[in-house]
Amino acid sequence: MTDTAAAIRAWAAERHLPETHLARWLGMTERDRAAILAIARALRLSTGAIVTALATLEEISVRESCTIESVLARDAIARIIKGRTSAPARAKAFLAALRQIRYPRLAEASRKLEAEIAALDLPRAISVVLPKDLGSAHLRVELEANDGAELKRLIGALYASADKLAQIADRLSGEK
């Protein structure tokens, strides 16, 4: 057993990683599994996060005919790993970056919708929230007002953008 395999087994035991996922990880090339272990340690990935990462990394590797190590060496991933935010925030960003790599069309659609929302130039007290991974057709709009006058102003701003917001909602639901 290599040092990497022993370290992976120890990491997996600490986090109660199911045997099927451990076997998947140990079945990878030495360099791939070492790269994953380094990130798992650096980001203090949870069991669920490592399960998601393993599956997503394998899918990317197969789809793009590349090594997992090369996926993890990409600039977007390296910036997250070296980031100065908390480990949980970096872990969340890491999984989001993997999803963007795995589902590039979905990521592009999300970026376009976010750009359209930003172009509405709504007041900061109005939040338009897209569903996570565009996984539903629900567009959420939140208003934060300190008094009645501010609420009226926000509703007016929202009303002025109602047609464009309706178009965004229609695209989310598959209409138009």
N, C-alpha and C positions, 0 to 999 in steps of 0.2 A: 504494500500500500504506500502510495506517495505521501509526502508531507501535505500536499494540497488536499488529497482525498481525506486524510485524517482530520485536517482543519475543517473541511466541509462537513464531515460526520459530526464533529464536535459542535459546530455552529448549528447544524440541523437538530441535534439532540437538545441543545439549549432552548430552541424555539419549537420543538415538537413538530418538525416538518414531517408530513406523512411519507412513508417509505417509497411510495410511487414517485413522488417528486424528488426525493433524494436520489433514487435510482436514475431518474432522468438527468439530473445534474451530474452525477458521477459518470454517466455514459457519454458525456461530452469530451471533447479533446482537452488535454491538460491545460492548454493556454486559455481556452474558452471558460473552463470551470474556474481557473485561477482569476480571470478577469471579473467574473460574476462574484466570486468570493470577496474580492477587493472592494467592489461596489457595495455588496451586502454589508460589509463591515463599516465602510466609510459612511454610509447612509443609515446604518442601524435598521435595515429593512425588517419589517414584520414578516411573520410567516405568510400571511396573505399576499403581501407585496412581492415576496420572492417567488411565490407560486405564479402570480400574474406575470412577473418579469421573465421567468423561465419560459413560460408558454409563448409570450409575445416575442421574445428574442429568438426562439426556435422558428417561429413563423416568419419573422423578418429574414433570418438566415436562409431559410429554404426559398422564400420568394425572391430574394435578391442574390442568391447563390454566393454568399459571403460568410465569413466566420463571425461568430458572436463577438469575439474579441474586436474585430474591425468595426462592428456596430457600436460597441461601447467606447471606442476610441474617437468617434465622431465629435466634432466641435460642440454641437448642441448638448451632448451628453457630458462632455468634459467640463463645460462651463457650469453645468448643474452640480457636478461632483465637487468642483473646486469652489463653489459658491460660498458666501458668508452667511447664508440664512441657516435656520435650525435644520437639524437632520430630518425631522418629519416633513418640513416644507420642501427640502431638497428631494426626499423620497417621493413625495407627491408629484413634484415637477419631473422627476425621472420617469415615473410611470406615464405621465402625460406626454413626455417627449417620445417615449417608445410607442405610444398609441398614434402619435402624429406620423412617425416613421412607418408604422404598420398600415395605417389607413390614411394615406396622403390626400385622397380626394375628400374625405370627410374633414380633414384638417383644413384644406383649402376652402371648403364650403363654410366652415365655421369662421375662418378669417374674413371671408367676404361679408358674412352677416354681421360680424363684429364691426367691420369698417362701415357698413351701412348704418348701423346704430350710432357709431361715433359721429358720422356725418350729419346726423340729426341735430347735433350740438345742443342737446337737452341740458337743462340746469343740473348741477352736480347732485341735487337732492332727488333727482329722478334716476332710478336704476332700471335698466332693461336687461333682464337676465335670460340668456339662452339656456335651453336644457343641456345637461351634461352630455357630452359626446353627441349632441343632436339626437339623443335617444328617444325623444318624444316630440309631440307637436305643441307643447305648452310653452308659451312665451310669458314670462313673469315681468310685471311692471311694479316697481315699488316707489312710493313717495314718502319723503321724510319732511314733515313740516312742523314748525314750532308754534304756529298760530293759524287762525282762519284765513287771514290775508295771504300768508305764504302758501297755504294749501290752494287757495283760489288761483294764485299766480302759477303754481305748478300744474294744476289741472288745465289752465289756459295753454301753457306751453305744450302739455301733452296733447291737448285737442288740436293744436296747430300742426302737430306731427302725426295725427291719427291715421291719415291715408297711407303714409309711408310705413308706419308701424303695422297697419293691417296687411300691407304687401309682404312684409317680413313674416308675419304670422301665417299668411297663406302659403308662403314657400315652405315654412316648417311643416305645415300640415299636408303638403303635397299638392295643394291647389295652385293653379296658375303657374 
